[in-house]
Amino acid sequence: MMLAAGVIALAVGTYAFRWAGPALRSRVRFPERARQLLEIGAVVLLAALVAVTTLPFGTGHVGVALPAGVVAGGILAWRRSPLLVVILAAAATTAVLRLIGVS
């Protein structure tokens, strides 16, 4: 019962956040400097997330396949490929390299 209540509460909260953006966009104005800082902050946060999940320090031998997959995905993202293509290419690159024996 508590699990179902938690799931429902999270679903309602997620929907409310997604609705609030478009609904409040015309009412709330950020200064240009704040807008720039928010954009830079989002890029830095995503870069940190990629770095932490790509290179699992302290878990043993990382190998070449995982960073190669990330590089392949990064190149495609830089060339503004669709997100699904980026993810599939990164995963495929890592999988193929591991399949042929490159750890």
C-alpha positions in Angstrom: 0.0 0.0 0.0 2.8 2.4 0.9 4.7 1.5 -2.3 1.6 2.3 -4.4 1.1 5.6 -2.6 4.8 6.5 -3.2 4.6 5.6 -6.9 1.4 7.7 -7.3 2.9 10.7 -5.4 6.1 10.6 -7.6 3.9 10.3 -10.8 1.8 13.3 -9.7 4.9 15.3 -8.8 6.6 14.5 -12.1 3.6 15.5 -14.1 3.3 18.8 -12.1 7.0 19.6 -12.8 6.5 18.9 -16.5 3.3 21.0 -16.6 4.9 23.9 -14.7 7.6 24.6 -17.2 5.3 25.5 -20.2 2.6 26.9 -18.0 5.0 29.4 -16.2 7.3 30.2 -19.1 5.5 33.3 -20.0 5.1 34.5 -16.4 8.6 34.0 -15.1 11.5 35.9 -16.6 15.2 35.2 -15.8 17.9 37.8 -16.3 20.1 37.0 -19.3 23.1 36.3 -17.0 21.1 33.8 -15.0 19.9 32.1 -18.1 23.5 31.7 -19.3 24.6 30.3 -16.0 21.8 27.8 -16.0 22.8 26.6 -19.5 26.4 26.3 -18.5 25.4 24.6 -15.3 23.4 22.0 -17.2 26.4 21.2 -19.5 28.8 20.9 -16.6 26.4 18.6 -14.7 26.0 16.4 -17.8 29.7 16.3 -18.4 30.3 15.3 -14.7 27.7 12.6 -15.0 29.4 11.2 -18.1 32.8 11.3 -16.5 31.6 9.5 -13.3 29.7 6.8 -15.1 32.2 6.3 -17.9 35.3 5.8 -15.9 34.5 3.7 -12.8 37.5 4.5 -10.7 38.3 2.0 -8.0 36.4 -0.9 -9.6 39.3 -2.6 -11.2 40.4 -2.7 -14.8 38.3 -0.3 -17.0 39.7 -1.4 -20.4 39.4 0.3 -23.7 35.9 -0.8 -24.9 33.9 1.4 -22.5 35.8 4.7 -23.1 35.8 3.9 -26.9 32.0 3.6 -26.8 31.7 6.9 -24.9 34.0 8.6 -27.5 31.9 7.2 -30.3 28.7 8.5 -28.6 30.4 11.8 -27.9 31.4 12.4 -31.5 27.9 11.6 -32.6 26.4 13.9 -30.0 28.8 16.6 -31.0 27.6 16.2 -34.6 24.1 16.7 -33.3 22.8 13.2 -34.0 19.5 12.1 -32.4 19.8 10.9 -28.9 18.7 7.3 -29.7 21.4 7.1 -32.4 24.0 8.3 -29.9 23.1 5.8 -27.3 22.8 2.9 -29.7 26.1 3.7 -31.3 27.9 4.0 -28.0 26.5 0.7 -26.8 27.2 -1.1 -30.1 30.8 0.2 -30.1 31.4 -1.1 -26.6 29.6 -4.4 -27.4 31.5 -5.1 -30.6 34.9 -4.3 -29.0 34.2 -6.7 -26.2 32.9 -9.3 -28.6 36.1 -9.3 -30.6 38.1 -9.6 -27.4 39.2 -6.0 -26.7 38.5 -5.4 -23.0 
